[in-house]
Amino acid sequence: MRRKNEEEYDDFDVMDLNGRFYHRKDRKNDSEGSSKTKSKSKKKKGKRSDSVEKTAKKSTNREFAVITYGFFAAFICLAAYFCYFLAFQSEDFINSSYNPRVAALSDTVIRGDIKTSDGVVVATSSVDSQGNETRSYPYNELYAHAIGYNYNGMSGVELDANFYLLRSHAFILERIKNSIQGEKNQGDTVVTTIDSSLQKAAYNAMGDYDGAVIALDPSTGKILCMVSKPDFDPNTLEANWSAISSEDDAVLVNRATQGLYPPGSTFKILTALEYLQEGNSTDNTFQCDGEYSNNGYTIHCYKGEKHGNETFTEAFSESCNVAFSQIGLSLNIDSYSALANQLLFNQSLPTKLSNVKNSSFTLNSSSPSALVMQTAIGQGETLVTPLHMAMIASAVANDGVLMEPYDIDSIENKDGTQVKSYSGKEYGSILTEEEAAELQSLMRSVVTDGTGSKLQSDAYTAYGKTGTAEYSSDENSAHSWFVGYAESGDKKIAIAVIMEGAGSGSAHAVPTAKSVFDTYFSESK
């Protein structure tokens, strides 16, 4: 009986280890539920694992996509630049003077003409019945350095535009015909930025003096005239090559771009600017008795002139060496040097002109006081090119913004149709507007009350700085300098003039600059 009850008990209930009773069916359900829960848990874990794998795959795919699209974008950019290069820049690279393949073009093309901005042909080629080509220059020495030559090398525009002169954009059918007949095509014409009237005015005003004149349009950077003397006749260069190339006068050197000279008092433009930047006033006064000594070294004003008591502005307009040697000693030399670098000393000038020399400024904080005094008045070790000084004057005239100088305006085919043109390229601000305004005021005082008074005119307003740069112990051995600009309305011209051994800047360089200014502003606007 008891056994039966136990069996019946066993059929209905079971006791776990904790003494709790469960109905067998419930226990079975619990067991089944537990199995299901475990199964679900495994499924969830499986799903979670799948999710992690999918996330990892997505991340990997995303990385591959980023890399793929990155390379694709780079390829598109390179392809776009390649197309741009071929369309707009390739010719400039091909035109490099270092590209020997350009010369081969002369086998199929007659070298094109070169003309001024006002249409005067200054270089041309002719072909005789035997097919011999002759290069000629109708104006002989007048454009010798600006246009250059094409024998035993090249210079000037002949070099800068070599590729364009040997490329033909004549009518396609005409070129095909010439190709079939084995005849040469006519090369394109290079139109320069040179104004023939200004070139002639500058050349004549230089007279028999060696030196250079270069004038720029401050708003564009166009080179309006460029004269260098001594010069040569490019028509007879081949016949006289041996004599010309061996002359001590360095006739083939373009002094406008390659001549390095002490700047003389024109450098007081930089000294004055540094003085004002260091917080000094234009009302500060100086006493000039004709000379100033410091540490055993003495500076004299030109020919011992005594300026008496003068303000800073008067010292600048009268070009007083006594005042400016004292100013030099008061300057922070590191800051002075930084200003010179700001104005492009000790670096390549921003221009595509060939064979341009770099100006140099060597003063530093360890320099002796004598060298500081000399540098402040434009003597010492400082050397400049006329081009560089014209660029500084141009930036002053353009409120501190410098435009890169250039001498090629456009390219035309044989029929006069323009196939390529050039425009001004802004280098950037080498002066702030405030700095430019300060220099404009000082340079104007040189004309109204100082050494540049010969430039006063009703046709334009002139600004500038004269200079007398001594180059030997003989006080009469000096180069004559003028650096400045003139304006009338929106029309402006900047200029640098140096006349070797001519003496006072006011006596020689100023009249040369005036001749160029008068010619420029007499032309129709």
MIVOMAR-520959 format. One record per residue (C-alpha): residue in one letter; x, z, y; residue number from 1. Coordinates in steps of 0.001 Angstrom, whole numbers. Layout:
N
{pt a; {X; Z; Y}; NUM};
...
END
This chain:
525
{pt m; {0; 0; 0}; 1};
{pt r; {2773; 888; 2303}; 2};
{pt r; {4590; -2227; 1339}; 3};
{pt k; {1649; -4292; 2151}; 4};
{pt n; {1291; -2696; 5522}; 5};
{pt e; {4903; -3288; 6216}; 6};
{pt e; {4499; -6891; 5268}; 7};
{pt e; {1495; -7175; 7477}; 8};
{pt y; {3471; -5469; 10186}; 9};
{pt d; {6248; -7860; 9609}; 10};
{pt d; {3839; -10754; 9931}; 11};
{pt f; {2802; -9681; 13406}; 12};
{pt d; {5542; -7774; 15095}; 13};
{pt v; {9218; -7505; 15083}; 14};
{pt m; {11342; -4964; 16851}; 15};
{pt d; {14471; -5938; 18648}; 16};
{pt l; {17576; -3818; 18880}; 17};
{pt n; {16256; -2076; 21955}; 18};
{pt g; {13118; -886; 20154}; 19};
{pt r; {10772; -3329; 21801}; 20};
{pt f; {8178; -5160; 19729}; 21};
{pt y; {7436; -8827; 19877}; 22};
{pt h; {4843; -10866; 18118}; 23};
{pt r; {6626; -13398; 15955}; 24};
{pt k; {4924; -16255; 17665}; 25};
{pt d; {6005; -14936; 21038}; 26};
{pt r; {9503; -14506; 19740}; 27};
{pt k; {9424; -18005; 18447}; 28};
{pt n; {8145; -19236; 21799}; 29};
{pt d; {10846; -17290; 23555}; 30};
{pt s; {13420; -18826; 21273}; 31};
{pt e; {12040; -22254; 21856}; 32};
{pt g; {11876; -21576; 25592}; 33};
{pt s; {15450; -20453; 25588}; 34};
{pt s; {16486; -23614; 23803}; 35};
{pt k; {14543; -25691; 26281}; 36};
{pt t; {16106; -23805; 29172}; 37};
{pt k; {19560; -24415; 27749}; 38};
{pt s; {18679; -28020; 27228}; 39};
{pt k; {17448; -28306; 30810}; 40};
{pt s; {20560; -26547; 32027}; 41};
{pt k; {22702; -29020; 30148}; 42};
{pt k; {20699; -31856; 31624}; 43};
{pt k; {21111; -30391; 35098}; 44};
{pt k; {24822; -30018; 34529}; 45};
{pt g; {24896; -33564; 33310}; 46};
{pt k; {23018; -34763; 36330}; 47};
{pt r; {25303; -32752; 38610}; 48};
{pt s; {28331; -34226; 36925}; 49};
{pt d; {26864; -37690; 37301}; 50};
{pt s; {26151; -36951; 40952}; 51};
{pt v; {29758; -35840; 41544}; 52};
{pt e; {31043; -38956; 39843}; 53};
{pt k; {28727; -41129; 41899}; 54};
{pt t; {29849; -39354; 45114}; 55};
{pt a; {33499; -39864; 44170}; 56};
{pt k; {32831; -43507; 43436}; 57};
{pt k; {31032; -43919; 46760}; 58};
{pt s; {33953; -42260; 48589}; 59};
{pt t; {36433; -44515; 46829}; 60};
{pt n; {34334; -47566; 47547}; 61};
{pt r; {34070; -46546; 51173}; 62};
{pt e; {37852; -46234; 51455}; 63};
{pt f; {38338; -49648; 49897}; 64};
{pt a; {35725; -51071; 52250}; 65};
{pt v; {37443; -49574; 55307}; 66};
{pt i; {40817; -50976; 54217}; 67};
{pt t; {39297; -54364; 53395}; 68};
{pt y; {37439; -54624; 56681}; 69};
{pt g; {40538; -53386; 58531}; 70};
{pt f; {42681; -56145; 57067}; 71};
{pt f; {39924; -58653; 57712}; 72};
{pt a; {39652; -57559; 61363}; 73};
{pt a; {43441; -57772; 61739}; 74};
{pt f; {43380; -61263; 60237}; 75};
{pt i; {40643; -62344; 62667}; 76};
{pt c; {42625; -60922; 65609}; 77};
{pt l; {45811; -62675; 64505}; 78};
{pt a; {43947; -65930; 63999}; 79};
{pt a; {42338; -65615; 67438}; 80};
{pt y; {45708; -64870; 69075}; 81};
{pt f; {47297; -67798; 67244}; 82};
{pt c; {44613; -70112; 68618}; 83};
{pt y; {45045; -68621; 72097}; 84};
{pt f; {48824; -69001; 71832}; 85};
{pt l; {48555; -72659; 70819}; 86};
{pt a; {46072; -73414; 73589}; 87};
{pt f; {47579; -71479; 76488}; 88};
{pt q; {51073; -70142; 75848}; 89};
{pt s; {52872; -72405; 73409}; 90};
{pt e; {54110; -74771; 76112}; 91};
{pt d; {55683; -71906; 78036}; 92};
{pt f; {57675; -70923; 74957}; 93};
{pt i; {58597; -74511; 74145}; 94};
{pt n; {59803; -74892; 77729}; 95};
{pt s; {62457; -72233; 77148}; 96};
{pt s; {65899; -73354; 78261}; 97};
{pt y; {67167; -72108; 74906}; 98};
{pt n; {65067; -74586; 72912}; 99};
{pt p; {67362; -77477; 71905}; 100};
{pt r; {64493; -79575; 70548}; 101};
{pt v; {63125; -80301; 74017}; 102};
{pt a; {66004; -82695; 74687}; 103};
{pt a; {64782; -84912; 71854}; 104};
{pt l; {61657; -85684; 73880}; 105};
{pt s; {63743; -87809; 76243}; 106};
{pt d; {63983; -90413; 73469}; 107};
{pt t; {60317; -91289; 73911}; 108};
{pt v; {59472; -90131; 77454}; 109};
{pt i; {60780; -91079; 80889}; 110};
{pt r; {61516; -87849; 82757}; 111};
{pt g; {58680; -87148; 85181}; 112};
{pt d; {58779; -86760; 88951}; 113};
{pt i; {59058; -83531; 90906}; 114};
{pt k; {57277; -83210; 94225}; 115};
{pt t; {56564; -80599; 96862}; 116};
{pt s; {53222; -78904; 97396}; 117};
{pt d; {52468; -81411; 100170}; 118};
{pt g; {53224; -84451; 98006}; 119};
{pt v; {56822; -85340; 98865}; 120};
{pt v; {58666; -86715; 95820}; 121};
{pt v; {62030; -84953; 95605}; 122};
{pt a; {63176; -86050; 92135}; 123};
{pt t; {62320; -89198; 90206}; 124};
{pt s; {63562; -91403; 87356}; 125};
{pt s; {63929; -95159; 87214}; 126};
{pt v; {64587; -97424; 84243}; 127};
{pt d; {66498; -100710; 84507}; 128};
{pt s; {65964; -103871; 82434}; 129};
{pt q; {68367; -102581; 79800}; 130};
{pt g; {66358; -99407; 79355}; 131};
{pt n; {68929; -97180; 81102}; 132};
{pt e; {67327; -94250; 82854}; 133};
{pt t; {68654; -92931; 86179}; 134};
{pt r; {67654; -89651; 87810}; 135};
{pt s; {67662; -89701; 91607}; 136};
{pt y; {67013; -87236; 94423}; 137};
{pt p; {65747; -88955; 97610}; 138};
{pt y; {66590; -86039; 99916}; 139};
{pt n; {70159; -85478; 98737}; 140};
{pt e; {71321; -81905; 99539}; 141};
{pt l; {68063; -80659; 101085}; 142};
{pt y; {66525; -79472; 97802}; 143};
{pt a; {69767; -79156; 95825}; 144};
{pt h; {69323; -75568; 94609}; 145};
{pt a; {65538; -75347; 94687}; 146};
{pt i; {64995; -78484; 92577}; 147};
{pt g; {68354; -78310; 90827}; 148};
{pt y; {70128; -80929; 88762}; 149};
{pt n; {70017; -82496; 85300}; 150};
{pt y; {73619; -83166; 84336}; 151};
{pt n; {75968; -80983; 82241}; 152};
{pt g; {73145; -78493; 82059}; 153};
{pt m; {70226; -77896; 84367}; 154};
{pt s; {69147; -75621; 87188}; 155};
{pt g; {66203; -74987; 89510}; 156};
{pt v; {62874; -76645; 88787}; 157};
{pt e; {64634; -79194; 86576}; 158};
{pt l; {65340; -76301; 84222}; 159};
{pt d; {62170; -74242; 84767}; 160};
{pt a; {59912; -77255; 84115}; 161};
{pt n; {62082; -79186; 81657}; 162};
{pt f; {59426; -79451; 78928}; 163};
{pt y; {56660; -80518; 81291}; 164};
{pt l; {58829; -83279; 82746}; 165};
{pt l; {59376; -84637; 79224}; 166};
{pt r; {55752; -84515; 78181}; 167};
{pt s; {53303; -87335; 78828}; 168};
{pt h; {49566; -87004; 79390}; 169};
{pt a; {49162; -90706; 80155}; 170};
{pt f; {45973; -92376; 78864}; 171};
{pt i; {45938; -92181; 75065}; 172};
{pt l; {45600; -95955; 74532}; 173};
{pt e; {48579; -96540; 76799}; 174};
{pt r; {50661; -94097; 74774}; 175};
{pt i; {49616; -95735; 71511}; 176};
{pt k; {50537; -99144; 72914}; 177};
{pt n; {53955; -97897; 74064}; 178};
{pt s; {54558; -96292; 70713}; 179};
{pt i; {53804; -99522; 68874}; 180};
{pt q; {56017; -101534; 71220}; 181};
{pt g; {58814; -98971; 71081}; 182};
{pt e; {58629; -98253; 74804}; 183};
{pt k; {58830; -94883; 76535}; 184};
{pt n; {55830; -93143; 78068}; 185};
{pt q; {55926; -91907; 81657}; 186};
{pt g; {56469; -88161; 81827}; 187};
{pt d; {54183; -85823; 83753}; 188};
{pt t; {54752; -84908; 87392}; 189};
{pt v; {55623; -81325; 88307}; 190};
{pt v; {54129; -80132; 91605}; 191};
{pt t; {56159; -77278; 93054}; 192};
{pt t; {55124; -74521; 95466}; 193};
{pt i; {57781; -75663; 97967}; 194};
{pt d; {56541; -76742; 101397}; 195};
{pt s; {58663; -79666; 102617}; 196};
{pt s; {58329; -78714; 106300}; 197};
{pt l; {59472; -75128; 105678}; 198};
{pt q; {62330; -76319; 103477}; 199};
{pt k; {63586; -78611; 106217}; 200};
{pt a; {63170; -75949; 108901}; 201};
{pt a; {65118; -73363; 106908}; 202};
{pt y; {67851; -75841; 105970}; 203};
{pt n; {68399; -76991; 109531}; 204};
{pt a; {68286; -73465; 110953}; 205};
{pt m; {71082; -72362; 108591}; 206};
{pt g; {73377; -74922; 110196}; 207};
{pt d; {76898; -74824; 108829}; 208};
{pt y; {76718; -71226; 107633}; 209};
{pt d; {76783; -70402; 103946}; 210};
{pt g; {74073; -68095; 102652}; 211};
{pt a; {70426; -68350; 101710}; 212};
{pt v; {66848; -68425; 102948}; 213};
{pt i; {63889; -67718; 100685}; 214};
{pt a; {60252; -67346; 101743}; 215};
{pt l; {57243; -66199; 99720}; 216};
{pt d; {53489; -66087; 100111}; 217};
{pt p; {52827; -62320; 99714}; 218};
{pt s; {49276; -62809; 98412}; 219};
{pt t; {50223; -65195; 95587}; 220};
{pt g; {53979; -65021; 94987}; 221};
{pt k; {54453; -68745; 95686}; 222};
{pt i; {57971; -69643; 96764}; 223};
{pt l; {57446; -71600; 99974}; 224};
{pt c; {61066; -72537; 100607}; 225};
{pt m; {64444; -71831; 99055}; 226};
{pt v; {67734; -72898; 100606}; 227};
{pt s; {71250; -72040; 99474}; 228};
{pt k; {74511; -73093; 101063}; 229};
{pt p; {77121; -74382; 100358}; 230};
{pt d; {75195; -77140; 98647}; 231};
{pt f; {75843; -80443; 96908}; 232};
{pt d; {74328; -83881; 96510}; 233};
{pt p; {72751; -84033; 93034}; 234};
{pt n; {72915; -87851; 93206}; 235};
{pt t; {76735; -87749; 93082}; 236};
{pt l; {77086; -84654; 90915}; 237};
{pt e; {78142; -86604; 87831}; 238};
{pt a; {80865; -88466; 89693}; 239};
{pt n; {82129; -85322; 91452}; 240};
{pt w; {81502; -82797; 88689}; 241};
{pt s; {85118; -81834; 88102}; 242};
{pt a; {85779; -81114; 91774}; 243};
{pt i; {82452; -79378; 92482}; 244};
{pt s; {82489; -77140; 89404}; 245};
{pt s; {86019; -75937; 90129}; 246};
{pt e; {85596; -75181; 93839}; 247};
{pt d; {86182; -71585; 94961}; 248};
{pt d; {83039; -71677; 97100}; 249};
{pt a; {80840; -71611; 93977}; 250};
{pt v; {78804; -74529; 95260}; 251};
{pt l; {76574; -74614; 92174}; 252};
{pt v; {75512; -70967; 92583}; 253};
{pt n; {72028; -70520; 94046}; 254};
{pt r; {72690; -67702; 96495}; 255};
{pt a; {68974; -67033; 96966}; 256};
{pt t; {68598; -65820; 93379}; 257};
{pt q; {72171; -65231; 92203}; 258};
{pt g; {74035; -64135; 95318}; 259};
{pt l; {74772; -60387; 95390}; 260};
{pt y; {75428; -58980; 98860}; 261};
{pt p; {75653; -55591; 100574}; 262};
{pt p; {72213; -55319; 102216}; 263};
{pt g; {73472; -53861; 105481}; 264};
{pt s; {70855; -52264; 107682}; 265};
{pt t; {67992; -53981; 105864}; 266};
{pt f; {68474; -51194; 103288}; 267};
{pt k; {67363; -48698; 105929}; 268};
{pt i; {63851; -49701; 104832}; 269};
{pt l; {64431; -47666; 101651}; 270};
{pt t; {66327; -44873; 103401}; 271};
{pt a; {63541; -44500; 105962}; 272};
{pt l; {60857; -44406; 103289}; 273};
{pt e; {62672; -41697; 101315}; 274};
{pt y; {63152; -39667; 104501}; 275};
{pt l; {59420; -39766; 105251}; 276};
{pt q; {58481; -39057; 101625}; 277};
{pt e; {60497; -35848; 101794}; 278};
{pt g; {58199; -34574; 104539}; 279};
{pt n; {60081; -35554; 107659}; 280};
{pt s; {58453; -36876; 110822}; 281};
{pt t; {58912; -40077; 112797}; 282};
{pt d; {59166; -37834; 115882}; 283};
{pt n; {62382; -36170; 114697}; 284};
{pt t; {65230; -36827; 117138}; 285};
{pt f; {68910; -37693; 116822}; 286};
{pt q; {71845; -37898; 119212}; 287};
{pt c; {73968; -41037; 118941}; 288};
{pt d; {77345; -41142; 120682}; 289};
{pt g; {78478; -44224; 118793}; 290};
{pt e; {80010; -42457; 115777}; 291};
{pt y; {79428; -39605; 113333}; 292};
{pt s; {81973; -37780; 111151}; 293};
{pt n; {81504; -35639; 108061}; 294};
{pt n; {84171; -34332; 105649}; 295};
{pt g; {86796; -36530; 107226}; 296};
{pt y; {84771; -39748; 107027}; 297};
{pt t; {83428; -41465; 110164}; 298};
{pt i; {80502; -43888; 110539}; 299};
{pt h; {80247; -46120; 113636}; 300};
{pt c; {77297; -47963; 115102}; 301};
{pt y; {77817; -51720; 115289}; 302};
{pt k; {80611; -52391; 117778}; 303};
{pt g; {80494; -48730; 118855}; 304};
{pt e; {77118; -48967; 120594}; 305};
{pt k; {75779; -45597; 121842}; 306};
{pt h; {72022; -45110; 121503}; 307};
{pt g; {71846; -41642; 123067}; 308};
{pt n; {68922; -39349; 122264}; 309};
{pt e; {66410; -41188; 120063}; 310};
{pt t; {63440; -40568; 117781}; 311};
{pt f; {63464; -41580; 114142}; 312};
{pt t; {61359; -44667; 114931}; 313};
{pt e; {63773; -45658; 117699}; 314};
{pt a; {66736; -45137; 115375}; 315};
{pt f; {65105; -47510; 112882}; 316};
{pt s; {64172; -50166; 115438}; 317};
{pt e; {67652; -50051; 117042}; 318};
{pt s; {69343; -49845; 113615}; 319};
{pt c; {71375; -46752; 114477}; 320};
{pt n; {74062; -46027; 111859}; 321};
{pt v; {74815; -42590; 113301}; 322};
{pt a; {71252; -41381; 112784}; 323};
{pt f; {70868; -42920; 109342}; 324};
{pt s; {74171; -41591; 108011}; 325};
{pt q; {72934; -38085; 108917}; 326};
{pt i; {69574; -38869; 107333}; 327};
{pt g; {71344; -39939; 104137}; 328};
{pt l; {73153; -36608; 103879}; 329};
{pt s; {69832; -34746; 104194}; 330};
{pt l; {68121; -36599; 101314}; 331};
{pt n; {67490; -35489; 97750}; 332};
{pt i; {69768; -37994; 95997}; 333};
{pt d; {67891; -37910; 92690}; 334};
{pt s; {64658; -38721; 94517}; 335};
{pt y; {66448; -41409; 96540}; 336};
{pt s; {67694; -43009; 93332}; 337};
{pt a; {64218; -42837; 91781}; 338};
{pt l; {62800; -44669; 94811}; 339};
{pt a; {65407; -47418; 94421}; 340};
{pt n; {64366; -47848; 90782}; 341};
{pt q; {60720; -47885; 91855}; 342};
{pt l; {61595; -50805; 94116}; 343};
{pt l; {63193; -52670; 91178}; 344};
{pt f; {66883; -51920; 91598}; 345};
{pt n; {68973; -51821; 88398}; 346};
{pt q; {66431; -53885; 86436}; 347};
{pt s; {65291; -57431; 85855}; 348};
{pt l; {63029; -58776; 88565}; 349};
{pt p; {59512; -59801; 87460}; 350};
{pt t; {59726; -63586; 87740}; 351};
{pt k; {60000; -66619; 85448}; 352};
{pt l; {62653; -68171; 87663}; 353};
{pt s; {65829; -68887; 85727}; 354};
{pt n; {69252; -67375; 86447}; 355};
{pt v; {68178; -64412; 88578}; 356};
{pt k; {70678; -61591; 89142}; 357};
{pt n; {69784; -57892; 89205}; 358};
{pt s; {70357; -55782; 92306}; 359};
{pt s; {72267; -52524; 91873}; 360};
{pt f; {72038; -49014; 93307}; 361};
{pt t; {74671; -46601; 91955}; 362};
{pt l; {74314; -43492; 94099}; 363};
{pt n; {73791; -40209; 92188}; 364};
{pt s; {73873; -36467; 92815}; 365};
{pt s; {77640; -36281; 92166}; 366};
{pt s; {78513; -39043; 94643}; 367};
{pt p; {80819; -37985; 97511}; 368};
{pt s; {79341; -37542; 100962}; 369};
{pt a; {81212; -40589; 102307}; 370};
{pt l; {79467; -42832; 99749}; 371};
{pt v; {76116; -41230; 100582}; 372};
{pt m; {76622; -42017; 104263}; 373};
{pt q; {77638; -45596; 103487}; 374};
{pt t; {74714; -46158; 101112}; 375};
{pt a; {72167; -44859; 103619}; 376};
{pt i; {73116; -47623; 106066}; 377};
{pt g; {73290; -50359; 103394}; 378};
{pt q; {77014; -50409; 102705}; 379};
{pt g; {78852; -48644; 99883}; 380};
{pt e; {78302; -50011; 96379}; 381};
{pt t; {74725; -51244; 96776}; 382};
{pt l; {74252; -54977; 96118}; 383};
{pt v; {71097; -57085; 96451}; 384};
{pt t; {69898; -60656; 96103}; 385};
{pt p; {67954; -62339; 98924}; 386};
{pt l; {65096; -62917; 96452}; 387};
{pt h; {64830; -59179; 95803}; 388};
{pt m; {64742; -58315; 99495}; 389};
{pt a; {62090; -60983; 100091}; 390};
{pt m; {60028; -59425; 97293}; 391};
{pt i; {60250; -55996; 98922}; 392};
{pt a; {59116; -57466; 102254}; 393};
{pt s; {56326; -59271; 100408}; 394};
{pt a; {55091; -56016; 98842}; 395};
{pt v; {55106; -54288; 102242}; 396};
{pt a; {53058; -57151; 103694}; 397};
{pt n; {50644; -56991; 100728}; 398};
{pt d; {49915; -53258; 101134}; 399};
{pt g; {52293; -52273; 98350}; 400};
{pt v; {51219; -54810; 95703}; 401};
{pt l; {53922; -57150; 94420}; 402};
{pt m; {53066; -60635; 93196}; 403};
{pt e; {55546; -62266; 90819}; 404};
{pt p; {57470; -65120; 92491}; 405};
{pt y; {57000; -68595; 90989}; 406};
{pt d; {57933; -72159; 91939}; 407};
{pt i; {55677; -74418; 89809}; 408};
{pt d; {52154; -74943; 91123}; 409};
{pt s; {50693; -77520; 88706}; 410};
{pt i; {51337; -80395; 86301}; 411};
{pt e; {49853; -83879; 86794}; 412};
{pt n; {49883; -86980; 84642}; 413};
{pt k; {51164; -90331; 85927}; 414};
{pt d; {47774; -91111; 87476}; 415};
{pt g; {47647; -87871; 89472}; 416};
{pt t; {45136; -86072; 87237}; 417};
{pt q; {45916; -82356; 86979}; 418};
{pt v; {46531; -81242; 83396}; 419};
{pt k; {47778; -77702; 84009}; 420};
{pt s; {47836; -75285; 86930}; 421};
{pt y; {49404; -71938; 87743}; 422};
{pt s; {48173; -69069; 89861}; 423};
{pt g; {49622; -65843; 91175}; 424};
{pt k; {50303; -63007; 88747}; 425};
{pt e; {50190; -59433; 89975}; 426};
{pt y; {53156; -57318; 88908}; 427};
{pt g; {51669; -54103; 90248}; 428};
{pt s; {52062; -51654; 93108}; 429};
{pt i; {55672; -50787; 93872}; 430};
{pt l; {54504; -48940; 96986}; 431};
{pt t; {51371; -46974; 97729}; 432};
{pt e; {49158; -48183; 100564}; 433};
{pt e; {50305; -45203; 102624}; 434};
{pt e; {53972; -45999; 102048}; 435};
{pt a; {53398; -49661; 102890}; 436};
{pt a; {51569; -48668; 106083}; 437};
{pt e; {54465; -46439; 107173}; 438};
{pt l; {56935; -49275; 106658}; 439};
{pt q; {54667; -51761; 108406}; 440};
{pt s; {54647; -49547; 111480}; 441};
{pt l; {58426; -49120; 111457}; 442};
{pt m; {59096; -52827; 110852}; 443};
{pt r; {56736; -53769; 113641}; 444};
{pt s; {58699; -51545; 116053}; 445};
{pt v; {61835; -53584; 115280}; 446};
{pt v; {60115; -56631; 116793}; 447};
{pt t; {58360; -54911; 119694}; 448};
{pt d; {61153; -52539; 120766}; 449};
{pt g; {64280; -53263; 118755}; 450};
{pt t; {66754; -55733; 117336}; 451};
{pt g; {64104; -58269; 116240}; 452};
{pt s; {62568; -58876; 119649}; 453};
{pt k; {63253; -62633; 119427}; 454};
{pt l; {60420; -62834; 116885}; 455};
{pt q; {57685; -61982; 119368}; 456};
{pt s; {55105; -64758; 119426}; 457};
{pt d; {51537; -65459; 120446}; 458};
{pt a; {50989; -67492; 117262}; 459};
{pt y; {51659; -64654; 114802}; 460};
{pt t; {52595; -60999; 114449}; 461};
{pt a; {56059; -60399; 113028}; 462};
{pt y; {57561; -57380; 111220}; 463};
{pt g; {61071; -56909; 109911}; 464};
{pt k; {64491; -55325; 109733}; 465};
{pt t; {67761; -56836; 110865}; 466};
{pt g; {71054; -56142; 109173}; 467};
{pt t; {74758; -56558; 109749}; 468};
{pt a; {76595; -56114; 106470}; 469};
{pt e; {80336; -55640; 106785}; 470};
{pt y; {82388; -56977; 103877}; 471};
{pt s; {85980; -56287; 104974}; 472};
{pt s; {87972; -53880; 107109}; 473};
{pt d; {87693; -56324; 109987}; 474};
{pt e; {84667; -55165; 111984}; 475};
{pt n; {83953; -58765; 112960}; 476};
{pt s; {83592; -59799; 109296}; 477};
{pt a; {79922; -59252; 108639}; 478};
{pt h; {76972; -61040; 107097}; 479};
{pt s; {73886; -61584; 109211}; 480};
{pt w; {70620; -60369; 107600}; 481};
{pt f; {66921; -60440; 108344}; 482};
{pt v; {64163; -59242; 106010}; 483};
{pt g; {60520; -59216; 107033}; 484};
{pt y; {57223; -61044; 107271}; 485};
{pt a; {54718; -62526; 109703}; 486};
{pt e; {50951; -62823; 109660}; 487};
{pt s; {48092; -64484; 111469}; 488};
{pt g; {44661; -63679; 110106}; 489};
{pt d; {44802; -63988; 106310}; 490};
{pt k; {47877; -66204; 106409}; 491};
{pt k; {51176; -64428; 105653}; 492};
{pt i; {54763; -65299; 104852}; 493};
{pt a; {57610; -62988; 103754}; 494};
{pt i; {61251; -63960; 104162}; 495};
{pt a; {64840; -62957; 103533}; 496};
{pt v; {67712; -64600; 105405}; 497};
{pt i; {71431; -64045; 104913}; 498};
{pt m; {74100; -65993; 106763}; 499};
{pt e; {77592; -65285; 105499}; 500};
{pt g; {80123; -64198; 108100}; 501};
{pt a; {77741; -64867; 110971}; 502};
{pt g; {77893; -61321; 112358}; 503};
{pt s; {74893; -59651; 113986}; 504};
{pt g; {71539; -60106; 112268}; 505};
{pt s; {69709; -60237; 115568}; 506};
{pt a; {71937; -63034; 116830}; 507};
{pt h; {71785; -65377; 113825}; 508};
{pt a; {69425; -64438; 110974}; 509};
{pt v; {66501; -63644; 113289}; 510};
{pt p; {66470; -67115; 114930}; 511};
{pt t; {66561; -68698; 111455}; 512};
{pt a; {63566; -66633; 110367}; 513};
{pt k; {61783; -67523; 113586}; 514};
{pt s; {62254; -71222; 112914}; 515};
{pt v; {60555; -70819; 109529}; 516};
{pt f; {57753; -68658; 110974}; 517};
{pt d; {57090; -71089; 113829}; 518};
{pt t; {56866; -74006; 111408}; 519};
{pt y; {54607; -72155; 108999}; 520};
{pt f; {52088; -71047; 111592}; 521};
{pt s; {52079; -74384; 113389}; 522};
{pt e; {50676; -75979; 110228}; 523};
{pt s; {46909; -76127; 109798}; 524};
{pt k; {45509; -73017; 108144}; 525};
END
